[in-house]
Amino acid sequence: MSLSVLSVFVPTFLLVSLTPGMCMTLAMVLGMTHGVRRTLWMMLGELAGVGLVAVAAGAGVAALMLRQPGLFAVLKWVGGAYLVYLGVMMWRSRGRMAVPETLDGQVTAGRRELVAQGFVTAVANPKGWAFFVALLPPFLDASRALEGQLTGLVAIILAIEFLALVTYATGGQTLRHLLGRSRNVRLLNRIAGTLMVGVGAWLALG
């Protein structure tokens, strides 16, 4: 991969990753309610989903997937409804995703649940598929082997995406600490719940 390609691709995707979106908002919410370390499980699922979409886009599969609106409709509504449900429960300071009244309490959301949230949020968004269909082809050289180029670009994408997710999760965790000092846990849950409902609605209706 040439330096000229990297000099354009890296800043482009860095800007896109740092722009607030569904996955970044989810990372911030979980950073608020679970902390950065536990949010890494959500990031694992999100990165797996992003990697899958990017590879599919580079291989031309994404163009076919975009012609199946019924499949995306099911993923969008099921995933969105679940996230909205979690958001409502968090807003009411109930459920496994909410911050306990005592900040030192244990959050019981399982690792698989967190991984699944990240994966579904990344894969169920048609705009993500369309973005990769538009972004990747211009950076692929038809005269060279596709596998090596795609592997390099996807590795860069995942590295940048991970850094952006950690940044947002750290911001959420900082907000948790600030609110935690004033023991205003209910407000924290309501902020997190409202954002989660927004992510779910965005996924279902976007």
N, C-alpha and C positions, 0 to 999 in steps of 0.2 A: 504494500500500500504506500503510495507516494506521499511525500510531505505536503504537496500541494492539496491533495485530497483531504488529508488530516487537518490542515489549516482551515479548511472550510467546514468540514463535517463536525469537528469537535465543538467549535463555538456555536454552531447551529443547534446541535442537540443539547448542549449545556443550557442554552437559553430556553429551549423548549422544556427541559426537565425542571428547571427552577421556576417556571411559570406555574402558579397555583392551578391545580386540577384535582380530579377525583382521588387519585392515588396519593398525592401530596397532602391533601386535606385529611385523608384517612390516616396517614402517618402521623400528622399533627395531633389528631384526636387520640390515637392510641398512645402517643407519647405523653399526652396529658393524663390519661387514665391508667396506663400500664407502665410507663417509663420506657426509655430508649431500648434497654436490653431486651425486654420482653417483646417489644415491637419488632425486633429483628425477625421474629417468626412470621409476622405479616409481610415483612420485606422479602423474605425467602419466597413466599407464594407469589408476591407481586413481580419479583424479578423472573421467576419461572414463567409467569404469564407473559411478561414483556418479551422475554427471549423467544417463547413460542410464536408470538405474533410477528416478531421481527424476522425470524427464520422463514415463517410461512410467507411473509411479504416478499422476502428476497427470492424465494423459490417460486413465486408466482401463485402460490396456493391462496393467498389472501384475496386476490381478485375474484377467485371462485367463491370464497366464503361470503364476500360482500353481496353476492347474488342470491344468498339464502337469507332473506330478511326474517323469515319465520323462525329460524334457529336463533338469531340474535334477539328477536322479540321475546322468546322464552327466557333466554339468559338474562336479558335486561330486566324484565319484570320480576322474575324470581329473585335475582340478586338484589335489585333495588328495593323490593318489598322487605326482604330480610334486613337490609341495612336500615331502612326506615323504622322497622320494628325495634332493632337494637337502639336506635337513636331515641325513640320514645321512652324505652325502658331506662336509658341513661338519664334522660331529662327528669324522670321521676325518681332518680337515685335508686333504681331497682335493677336486678339482673346481674349477670356475671361480668358485664362490661363496665359497669359503673364503678366510680371510686368509692371505696367503703367510707363510712362516716369517720372512722379513724384511719388516717392516711397510712399508718403503719400496718393496716390490715392486709390480708392476702387477697389478691384478685384471682378469681378462679377460672377465668376464660382459658380454655385449653389451647395447647400449641396447634393442634390440627385445625381448630376453629379459626385461629389467627391466620394460619397459612391459607386456609380456604378463602377467607375474606380477601386477602391480597390477590390471590390467583383469579377469583371470580371478577373482582373489580377491574383487573387488567385485561382479562380476556373478553369480558362481556360488553366492552365498549366499542361499538362500530367505528367511532371517530378515531380510536387508536389504530384500528386496522387500516382505515383510509389514510391516516397520517403516514404510516410506514410504507404503504403502497406508493405514496407520493414522494417520500423522503429517500428511500433506499436506492431505487433504480438509477438515479443520476450519478450515484457514487460507485456503481458497479461497472467494471470494464468487461464488455462482452468478449474481448479477445483473450481474456485470462480465465483461469479456472474459477468457477463460482464459489466452490467450497472454502478456499482459503480467504478470499475477499470477505465473504459473508461471516466467517468465523471471527475475523479481525474486527469488523464493524460491530457485530453483536457484542463482542467482549467490551468494546469501548462504550457502547450503549448501556450495558449493564453496570459498568463501573461508574459512569456519570449518574445513572438513575439511582444507584445505591447511595452515592454521596448526597444527592438531592433529598432522598428519603430520610437519611440520617439528620440532615439539616432541619427538615420540618419536624421530625420527631423530637429533636433536641429543643426546638422552640416550644413545642407543646409541653415537654417536661419542665422547662423553665417556668412557663405559666402556671403549671401545677404547683411548683415550689412557692411561687409568689402568692398564689391564692391560699396555699396550705398554711402559710405563716399566719394568715388571718382566720384560719379555720373555716373558710367559706367554701366548704366542699360541695354544698348544694349548688352554688353558683357555677363551680367548675363542672359539675355533672350536666348542668343545663347548657352551658356553652358547648361542651363536647357533644351532648345529645342533639343540639340544634345543628351543629356542623355535620353530624352523622346522618341526620334526616336529610340535610341538603345534598350530601353525597348520594344517598339512596334515590332521592328524587331526580337528581342529575343523571344517574345511571339509567333509571327507568324511563325518563321522559326525553333525555337528550337525543 
